[in-house]
Amino acid sequence: MNNNPVSQTTEPVSQAFIALGSNLGNPLIQIQQALNELAQLPVTHLVICSSFYCSAPIGRLDQPDFINAVAQIETNLKPYDLLKALLEIERRHGRIRESLNAPRTLDLDILMYDDQQCYEQELILPHPRMHQRAFVLQPLMEIAPDCYIPGYGTVTELLALCTEQRLKRISKQHD
């Protein structure tokens, strides 16, 4: 018997990639808890998560290093409903939005939702800076090496351009 709520529906299933990041509190635990919460979202299935990576902050350098990962999900949540669910997970983890590039307990971003392109104030798809960030591209390449980012190119091509950013893999891929 299949207990996956996504496969039990007749609606088309969408694929989304979610970036996870944290540099306050216990980042490893917070990201693992966020993955568990992603898996519990209605009509959503956590397909795979990349390894966890350690990366230096971008923009504001006066803060701890980040732990980052990328998860692939299948969902019947619409993009705005998924965004709302991610913001609620962040809130439960104590996320306070002070300023751009500020330290955070948890950061969850929709990187891509199918091949949709959206340019609204609350939601831009694909994520507007993902093509410039090794801490997103490396984990994404690990779980979706043939991924094409609409409007930008392949994950492999884009990662090759991020030569200044250094990452350290700190855990293996999570199925």
TIDO-241904 format. One record per residue: residue number from 1; residue in one letter; x, y, z of N, C-alpha, C in turn. Coordinates in pm, whole numbers, plus 50000, padded with zeros to 5 digits. Each point is the difference from the previous one (the first is absolute). Layout:
// residues N
(site NUM 'a' (X Y Z) (X Y Z) (X Y Z))
...
// end
This chain:
// residues 175
(site 1 'm' (50084 49881 50000) (49916 50119 50000) (50087 50124 50000))
(site 2 'n' (49963 50097 49923) (50078 50124 49989) (49941 50104 50094))
(site 3 'n' (50081 50045 50095) (49955 50101 50097) (50041 50141 49961))
(site 4 'n' (50054 50018 49882) (50042 50131 49954) (49876 50080 49957))
(site 5 'p' (49966 50108 50074) (49879 50075 49967) (50003 50063 49862))
(site 6 'v' (50118 50028 49947) (50008 50061 49868) (49957 49900 49893))
(site 7 's' (50043 49874 50014) (49967 49901 49898) (49855 49956 50008))
(site 8 'q' (49929 50034 50106) (49861 49960 50017) (49902 50103 49945))
(site 9 't' (50049 50105 49943) (49913 50104 49946) (49997 49991 49848))
(site 10 't' (49896 50054 49942) (49990 50000 49854) (50054 50129 49939))
(site 11 'e' (50032 50097 50084) (50055 50126 49950) (50143 49979 49952))
(site 12 'p' (50044 50079 49902) (50139 49989 49955) (50096 50035 50115))
(site 13 'v' (50108 49927 50007) (50100 50023 50104) (50108 50092 49945))
(site 14 's' (50039 50098 50081) (50107 50092 49962) (50127 49964 50073))
(site 15 'q' (50111 50032 49938) (50131 49978 50060) (50058 50136 50039))
(site 16 'a' (50051 50007 50121) (50062 50124 50047) (50132 49968 50066))
(site 17 'f' (50091 50096 49994) (50127 49991 50071) (50001 50110 50105))
(site 18 'i' (50036 49962 50123) (50000 50091 50113) (50141 50012 50055))
(site 19 'a' (50049 50124 50016) (50128 50024 50065) (49977 50012 50150))
(site 20 'l' (50089 49939 50077) (49995 50008 50146) (50132 50057 50048))
(site 21 'g' (49995 50095 50092) (50121 50059 50055) (49980 50044 50142))
(site 22 's' (50108 49999 50078) (49995 50043 50139) (50141 50034 50047))
(site 23 'n' (50010 50103 50085) (50130 50030 50062) (49986 50049 50144))
(site 24 'l' (49884 49982 50061) (49981 50034 50141) (49944 49879 50074))
(site 25 'g' (50026 49995 50131) (49951 49886 50078) (50081 49877 49963))
(site 26 'n' (49931 49890 49974) (50065 49877 49955) (49955 49973 49857))
(site 27 'p' (50074 50052 49902) (49957 49992 49861) (49973 49858 49949))
(site 28 'l' (50083 49904 50038) (49978 49863 49952) (49866 49946 50047))
(site 29 'i' (49969 50020 50126) (49873 49952 50055) (49884 50075 49938))
(site 30 'q' (50014 50131 49983) (49890 50079 49943) (49969 49959 49857))
(site 31 'i' (50103 49973 49922) (49975 49958 49862) (49937 49861 49998))
(site 32 'q' (50047 49910 50086) (49939 49867 50005) (49854 50009 50043))
(site 33 'q' (49971 50083 50099) (49861 50018 50042) (49915 50061 49888))
(site 34 'a' (50057 50095 49928) (49926 50061 49888) (49971 49897 49892))
(site 35 'l' (50093 49910 49974) (49976 49893 49904) (49884 49912 50045))
(site 36 'n' (49998 49968 50129) (49889 49920 50054) (49868 50074 49983))
(site 37 'e' (50002 50131 50022) (49877 50080 49985) (49958 50010 49854))
(site 38 'l' (50097 50010 49908) (49968 49999 49857) (49927 49871 49963))
(site 39 'a' (50051 49889 50052) (49941 49870 49970) (49858 49987 50054))
(site 40 'q' (49965 50081 50099) (49867 49993 50061) (49900 50098 49938))
(site 41 'l' (50044 50082 49906) (49907 50094 49937) (49890 49923 49928))
(site 42 'p' (49879 50056 49996) (49890 49932 49931) (50032 49977 49852))
(site 43 'v' (49955 49890 49948) (50018 49959 49860) (50141 50029 49948))
(site 44 't' (50098 49966 50082) (50141 50024 49967) (50082 49877 50037))
(site 45 'h' (50095 49969 49915) (50090 49887 50024) (50144 50050 49987))
(site 46 'l' (50081 49977 50102) (50142 50032 49994) (50069 49890 49920))
(site 47 'v' (50051 50034 49883) (50061 49902 49910) (50142 49970 50044))
(site 48 'i' (50081 50104 50016) (50141 49983 50033) (50054 50131 50054))
(site 49 'c' (50104 49990 50079) (50073 50118 50047) (50147 49980 49971))
(site 50 's' (50065 50106 49963) (50144 49997 49972) (50077 49978 50130))
(site 51 's' (50130 49986 49984) (50089 50007 50114) (49987 50138 50063))
(site 52 'f' (50049 50013 50122) (50006 50131 50065) (50138 50059 49971))
(site 53 'y' (50002 50131 49977) (50122 50071 49967) (50019 50117 50095))
(site 54 'c' (50125 50032 50029) (50035 50119 50077) (50050 50105 49902))
(site 55 's' (49949 50123 50014) (50042 50108 49910) (50017 50130 50078))
(site 56 'a' (50089 50083 49951) (50020 50132 50059) (49881 50088 49965))
(site 57 'p' (49966 50094 50087) (49889 50092 49969) (50034 50089 49880))
(site 58 'i' (49896 50046 49934) (50015 50092 49887) (49938 50133 50040))
(site 59 'g' (50067 50109 49966) (49947 50133 50033) (50049 50047 50135))
(site 60 'r' (49937 49953 50106) (50042 50034 50137) (50093 49891 50050))
(site 61 'l' (50127 50032 50016) (50099 49900 50037) (50016 49986 50151))
(site 62 'd' (49938 50088 50079) (50014 49999 50146) (49897 49907 50065))
(site 63 'q' (49997 49876 49954) (49904 49903 50052) (50057 49859 49981))
(site 64 'p' (49944 49902 50068) (50050 49862 49986) (49978 49945 49860))
(site 65 'd' (50077 49896 49967) (49980 49929 49874) (49861 49936 49998))
(site 66 'f' (49953 49971 49881) (49869 49938 49980) (50013 49851 49976))
(site 67 'i' (49897 49928 50037) (49980 49863 49955) (49888 50008 49897))
(site 68 'n' (50022 49936 49884) (49906 50007 49889) (49971 49862 49944))
(site 69 'a' (49883 49986 49941) (49961 49879 49929) (49890 50037 49901))
(site 70 'v' (49970 49909 49910) (49888 50016 49907) (49918 49872 50004))
(site 71 'a' (49868 50016 50008) (49908 49887 50000) (49912 50005 49875))
(site 72 'q' (49970 49883 49949) (49903 49988 49891) (49871 49944 50060))
(site 73 'i' (49889 50065 49967) (49870 49953 50046) (49906 49982 49881))
(site 74 'e' (49901 49916 50020) (49885 49992 49910) (49882 50050 50080))
(site 75 't' (49919 50086 49940) (49892 50061 50077) (49882 50036 49911))
(site 76 'n' (49886 50006 50062) (49882 50056 49935) (49968 50138 50055))
(site 77 'l' (50082 50049 50092) (49984 50138 50046) (50037 50093 49885))
(site 78 'k' (49924 50104 49982) (50032 50102 49901) (50119 50082 50052))
(site 79 'p' (50073 50069 49911) (50119 50072 50044) (49977 50094 50119))
(site 80 'y' (49893 50078 50001) (49977 50093 50111) (49964 49926 50129))
(site 81 'd' (49930 49887 49988) (49969 49920 50118) (50127 49936 50056))
(site 82 'l' (50088 49957 49912) (50128 49944 50043) (50083 50108 50069))
(site 83 'l' (50006 50119 49942) (50072 50111 50062) (49946 50029 50139))
(site 84 'k' (49869 50007 50013) (49938 50025 50130) (50039 49892 50101))
(site 85 'a' (50002 49875 49957) (50038 49890 50089) (50147 50011 50042))
(site 86 'l' (50087 50038 49907) (50142 50016 50033) (50021 50115 50098))
(site 87 'l' (49931 50110 49981) (50011 50113 50092) (49953 49962 50140))
(site 88 'e' (49899 49915 50008) (49951 49955 50130) (50103 49909 50068))
(site 89 'i' (50066 49915 49924) (50107 49917 50058) (50112 50089 50052))
(site 90 'e' (50039 50100 49922) (50103 50095 50045) (49957 50068 50130))
(site 91 'r' (49876 50044 50005) (49950 50069 50120) (50008 49910 50122))
(site 92 'r' (49962 49874 49984) (50006 49906 50113) (50143 49978 50049))
(site 93 'h' (50096 50023 49912) (50141 49985 50036) (50062 50132 50047))
(site 94 'g' (49918 50100 50022) (50049 50126 50055) (50060 50095 49900))
(site 95 'r' (49969 49984 49873) (50055 50088 49897) (49947 50141 50018))
(site 96 'i' (50093 50096 50008) (49966 50142 50005) (50065 50065 49879))
(site 97 'r' (49922 50071 49922) (50051 50065 49879) (50041 50143 50033))
(site 98 'e' (50128 50016 50037) (50052 50132 50037) (50041 50079 49877))
(site 99 's' (50090 49941 49923) (50054 50069 49883) (50053 49895 49903))
(site 100 'l' (50029 50046 49879) (50053 49912 49897) (50132 49940 50045))
(site 101 'n' (50019 49871 49977) (50122 49927 50033) (50031 49994 50149))
(site 102 'a' (49899 50020 50084) (50020 49991 50145) (50011 49854 50043))
(site 103 'p' (50063 49975 50116) (50002 49863 50053) (49857 49950 50020))
(site 104 'r' (49981 49868 49994) (49865 49946 50013) (50000 49859 50059))
(site 105 't' (49896 49973 50075) (49983 49866 50055) (49965 49901 49890))
(site 106 'l' (49921 50045 49903) (49961 49912 49890) (49956 50085 49882))
(site 107 'd' (50045 49960 49882) (49962 50068 49876) (49955 49892 49903))
(site 108 'l' (49876 50009 49953) (49945 49907 49903) (49955 50079 49878))
(site 109 'd' (50055 49967 49884) (49966 50070 49877) (49956 49901 49893))
(site 110 'i' (49895 50036 49929) (49963 49923 49881) (50097 50040 49890))
(site 111 'l' (50081 49906 49956) (50094 50028 49892) (49930 49992 49865))
(site 112 'm' (49928 49890 49981) (49926 49979 49875) (49873 49923 50032))
(site 113 'y' (49899 50025 49921) (49873 49929 50011) (49963 49960 49857))
(site 114 'd' (50018 49870 49970) (49991 49954 49861) (50088 50092 49916))
(site 115 'd' (49954 50039 49884) (50078 50094 49919) (49934 50138 49999))
(site 116 'q' (49921 50026 50104) (49927 50127 50007) (50094 50118 50017))
(site 117 'q' (49961 50110 49938) (50067 50127 50021) (49896 50096 50055))
(site 118 'c' (50032 50064 50110) (49907 50089 50069) (50079 50121 50048))
(site 119 'y' (49946 50117 49979) (50068 50124 50038) (49905 50088 50079))
(site 120 'e' (49961 49954 50116) (49912 50075 50090) (50083 50052 50116))
(site 121 'q' (49949 50097 50072) (50074 50057 50113) (50030 49894 50106))
(site 122 'e' (49903 49913 50029) (50017 49901 50106) (50073 49875 49954))
(site 123 'l' (50001 49973 49869) (50055 49874 49950) (50059 50019 49862))
(site 124 'i' (50129 49970 49990) (50069 50003 49871) (50052 49859 49973))
(site 125 'l' (49963 49945 49885) (50043 49866 49960) (50058 50006 49859))
(site 126 'p' (50114 49935 49977) (50083 49939 50103) (50056 50105 50095))
(site 127 'h' (50053 49953 50113) (50053 50093 50100) (50099 50094 49931))
(site 128 'p' (49989 50131 50026) (50076 50098 49921) (50151 49999 50017))
(site 129 'r' (50053 49937 50104) (50145 49999 50019) (50059 49859 50001))
(site 130 'm' (49918 49900 49977) (50049 49863 50011) (50111 49971 49900))
(site 131 'h' (49996 50062 49884) (50098 49973 49896) (50139 50055 50033))
(site 132 'q' (50011 50079 50108) (50127 50060 50041) (50056 49939 50127))
(site 133 'r' (49936 49898 50055) (50035 49952 50133) (50041 49854 50000))
(site 134 'a' (50128 49978 50024) (50051 49863 50005) (49931 49919 50109))
(site 135 'f' (49963 50065 50111) (49937 49926 50110) (49860 49951 49964))
(site 136 'v' (49946 50046 49889) (49874 49946 49945) (50031 49906 49884))
(site 137 'l' (50088 50041 49911) (50026 49924 49878) (50068 49866 50026))
(site 138 'q' (50097 49996 50092) (50070 49873 50027) (49904 49894 50056))
(site 139 'p' (49921 50032 50104) (49905 49899 50048) (49894 49964 49895))
(site 140 'l' (49958 50098 49920) (49903 49973 49895) (50059 49906 49896))
(site 141 'm' (50124 50022 49962) (50065 49914 49901) (50012 49857 50053))
(site 142 'e' (50019 49987 50128) (50013 49868 50062) (49872 49917 49983))
(site 143 'i' (49884 50064 50013) (49874 49925 49994) (49929 50011 49865))
(site 144 'a' (50038 50098 49918) (49937 50019 49869) (50104 50051 49901))
(site 145 'p' (50097 49915 49963) (50113 50047 49919) (49962 50053 49862))
(site 146 'd' (49887 49960 49948) (49957 50046 49867) (49903 50116 50007))
(site 147 'c' (49987 50059 50116) (49903 50107 50023) (50030 50122 49913))
(site 148 'y' (49896 50052 49937) (50008 50124 49923) (49924 50108 50076))
(site 149 'i' (50063 50112 50025) (49938 50110 50073) (49946 50098 49896))
(site 150 'p' (49867 50009 49988) (49940 50084 49896) (50055 50143 50002))
(site 151 'g' (50046 50043 49884) (50051 50135 49986) (50148 50015 50031))
(site 152 'y' (50064 49892 50051) (50140 50012 50041) (50092 49895 49937))
(site 153 'g' (49961 49875 49996) (50084 49894 49945) (50000 49878 50088))
(site 154 't' (50093 49909 49972) (50006 49876 50078) (50073 50025 50131))
(site 155 'v' (49969 49918 50097) (50063 50013 50131) (50151 49981 49988))
(site 156 't' (50044 49911 49912) (50144 49976 49981) (50069 50124 49943))
(site 157 'e' (49941 50061 49899) (50057 50121 49940) (50010 50113 50102))
(site 158 'l' (49894 50017 50077) (49995 50111 50096) (50097 49979 50116))
(site 159 'l' (50011 49876 50047) (50093 49971 50109) (50144 50029 49959))
(site 160 'a' (50033 49974 49875) (50136 50027 49950) (50035 50148 50008))
(site 161 'l' (49900 50088 50003) (50024 50144 50008) (50017 50050 50143))
(site 162 'c' (49973 49916 50098) (50007 50041 50142) (50135 49961 50059))
(site 163 't' (50107 50045 49937) (50134 49955 50038) (50051 50059 50131))
(site 164 'e' (49946 50110 50045) (50048 50065 50122) (49938 49944 50127))
(site 165 'q' (49891 49927 49987) (49928 49951 50117) (50047 49859 50036))
(site 166 'r' (50036 49981 50126) (50050 49871 50047) (49896 49933 50088))
(site 167 'l' (49984 49869 49978) (49908 49920 50080) (50074 49882 50058))
(site 168 'k' (49950 49953 50113) (50054 49878 50059) (49882 49907 50028))
(site 169 'r' (50002 49882 49939) (49894 49903 50026) (50022 49942 50139))
(site 170 'i' (49895 50003 50083) (50015 49953 50138) (49913 49879 50031))
(site 171 's' (49917 49958 49905) (49922 49877 50018) (49966 49944 49864))
(site 172 'k' (49962 49875 49998) (49964 49936 49873) (49854 50024 49968))
(site 173 'q' (49967 49975 49875) (49864 50017 49949) (49899 49923 50084))
(site 174 'h' (49881 50058 50015) (49893 49942 50081) (49886 49956 49910))
(site 175 'd' (49969 49870 50000) (49886 49950 49922) (49874 50001 50082))
// end
